[in-house]
Amino acid sequence: MWRGRVLPALLISLMLGGCTAAKIAATEKGFPKASVKSPSAGKKGVITLFALENFSDTPGAGVRAANLLYGILTAEGYRIVPRLKMPPLSLKKAEEIAKADGAGYFMTGGISEWRYKNGIDAEPAVSVRLTLYDARSGRVVWSATGSDSDWGNATIAVTAQNLMKEMLEP
């Protein structure tokens, strides 16, 4: 009799205990929605994307994350001007490059964590900061920071892609 009640409760608690949820802090105003397919989008549908600065112990994490972001933003309808192989720049220089690219926005950011945790399951863990700037004024349009981890059978790329997609949601 007790097995009929305890076993389902135990299974549910194990399932919920193992689930992870991304932690995200973002500006009040959501990520702007614009599509290059719209005639009125103009420059607002173009983003110059720079490699994210790598503050993690994983070589190349900033370029890898920016490459994933490139695909996500393209799928959202933006035209991306990739500047992924450039070294970190000052905001003024990034703004000048974005203007020269004819972009309405430029995006920078950083990677704080990009690794598999130690232990038997080796879960992927990522921490990302993204900032979107107006190319004309250099002002911040949108910014978000997020961290997430996933099950041991997930990859860092899948975990990072899901996190960044969630960060960009309104």
N, C-alpha and C positions, 0 to 999 in steps of 0.2 A: 504494500500500500504506500509506504513512504517513498519507494523507488519511483513511483509514478509522478511524484511532486518534486522530489529532490533532484533527480537526474536532469529533467528539463531546465530547472533553475540553475543547476551547476553548468550545464552546457551554454546557456545564455550568458552567464556571468563570465565564462571563459572567452566567449566570442567577443563580448563588449570590452573586456579587459585588454584584449590584444589589438583592438582597433586603434588607429591613430587619427588624429585630427590636426590639420594644418593650423598654425597660429599665424594670424596675419594682422598687421597694423597698416592702415592706409589713410590717405588724405580723404577728407569728407566728400569731395567731388570725385566721382568715379572716373575711370579711364574713358577718354572720349571715344565715341563710336563714329567712325568715318569710313567711307568706302571710296576707293578710287573709281568704282563703277558709277558713282553718282556724279553728274556733271557739276554740281555745286561744291563737291569735295575739294577740288583744286589741290593746293599745297597741303591742306589739312589731312589729306589721305596719304601723305608721304612722310616716312620716318627714316632719318639717318640713324642707324644702329651701330653703336660702338661695342667692342668687347667689354665684358664686365670685369672690373678689377678683381684680381684673385687674392683674397686674404686667407685662403684655405691652405692646407698642406698638400693639396693635389695639383700637380702641374697641369696647366692648360684648362683648369676648371672654368675660368671666365669666358674663354672662347667657346667651350662646349656649351655652356649655359646660353650664351648669346646666339649660338647656332640653333638651339631649341626654340628660343624666343623668336628668331627669324621665321621659323615655320609656323608658330602660333599666330604671330601678327599677320603673316601672309594669308593664313586661313581666315582671319577676321576681315580681310578685304583691304588691308593696307599695302601700299607699295613700299618695299624696304630698300634702302640704299645701304648695303652692308659695308661697314668699315671695321671688320672684325680683326684684322691683322695689325691695326695701328696700335702703338704703345699708348698707355694712359695719357690723356691730354688735359689741359686746363679747360674749364668750362667755356672760357672765352674762345679758345681755339676750336673746341667742338662746335660752338655756335657758328663760327665763321665757316667751318666745313659744311655744316648743315645748310646754311644759306647758299653756299656755292653749289650744293647738291640740288637746290630748289625744293628742299623739304620744309614742311610746315612745323615739324617737330624733330627733336633728336632725343635719343635715349641712352642713358648711362646707368651704371649700377655697380654692384659688387657681390662677390660670393664669399661668405664667411665660413660655410661648411659644405663639403662635397666629398663624402666618404662613406665607407661601410663601417658601422659600429663594431667594436671588438666583441667577441663572444661567440657562442655556438651558432646563433642565427645570422649574425653579420647583417643586420638590417641597414638599408641605405638611409642616410641622413643628409639633408640639404638645408641651407639657409641663404636666402637671396634678398638683395635690395635692388629695386628698380626705380628710376626717376625719369619722368618724361618732361622735357622742357619745350617751351615755345621757341622756335628758331628765330623769330623776329625780335623778341624782347629778352630772351634768355631766362625768362621766369619759369618757375616750376608750375606745371599744369597738373601733374599727378605724381604721387609717390607712394610706394608700398614696400613693406619688409615682411617676409614670411619665412617660416621654418616648418619642416615636416620630416617625418620618417615613415617608413613603411615596413611591411613584412619582409622576412629574410629572403623570400623568393622573388621579390621585386628588384628592379635595377635602379641605379641612381638616376638615369635618364628619365625613366617613367615617373619616378617620384618627383623630380624637378619639373618635368613637363606638367604634371597634374597640379603642382603647387603654383606654377606661373600662370596657368590657365585660370585657376581660382583667384589669384591675385588680380587679374585683369577684369574679372567679372564686376558688374556695377554693384 
